[in-house]
Amino acid sequence: MIPKLLHFIWVGDQSKCPMNCIDTWRTMNPSWEILLWDNDDFERQDWFNRAHMDAMYGRELNGVADMMRWEILHAKGGVLVDADSIALRPLDDDLLDCEAFACWENETARPGLIAAGYFGCEAGNPFVEQIIHDIHDEPSVTHAKAWKTVGPLRLTESYHRYGYAGLRIYPSHYFIPKHFTGLTYQGDGPVYADQLWGSTLRAYDELHTREVTAASAA
């Protein structure tokens, strides 16, 4: 069972941290413990992939967050969601009744690609540990975009390479009902969150100023 622990990561300009988005998760999930990992944690923690994080820092902060994601989840367990997302309904206990979960990015726009932005697992998960060690063994993770080397593509390829049957993959509409390509879910299935694509759409400069509200869609 995955613990009711929500993680968020924000490294970089602290004044642009989208607390407005993070607070929607707090509102929708009042019984959950919430941890925000920030610049102080990045500097002070003894990260296994510190060298790769430092190399990535001046290039893609989202890549730094991806590497932190795997180590945080392995150490603590829980659910780590992207900071540029808003909660639309409480997370159901049924989502947690597994050893690990993720969701598809979009079954039509990017079929087969597992999103890294909504990942939950129990502490000590061996699959997540393998991802951490595989990243560590790479001579470089900055030769290509971070989503390929440490994010969604890394996750997807690892899932297939190791045949990890313990990963439950939810439909994209659970957490990403609106893809950055414009494709939008029109069905009546559960929608727990909305992804605002801060990095992809380069929206972080103003995202923290938007009026966002946690509104139950249940």
Secondary structure, 3 states (H helix, E strand, C coil): CCCCEEEEECCCCHHHCCHHHHHHHHHHCCCCEEEEECHHHHHHCCCCCHHHHHHHHCCCHHHHHHHHHHHHHHHHCEEEECCCEEECCCCCHHHHCCCEEEEEEECCCEEEEEEEEEEEECCCCHHHHHHHHHHHHCCCCCCCCHHHHCCHHHHHHHHHHHCCCCEEEECHHHCCCECCCCCECCCCCCCCEEECCCCCCCCHHHHCCCCCCCCCCC
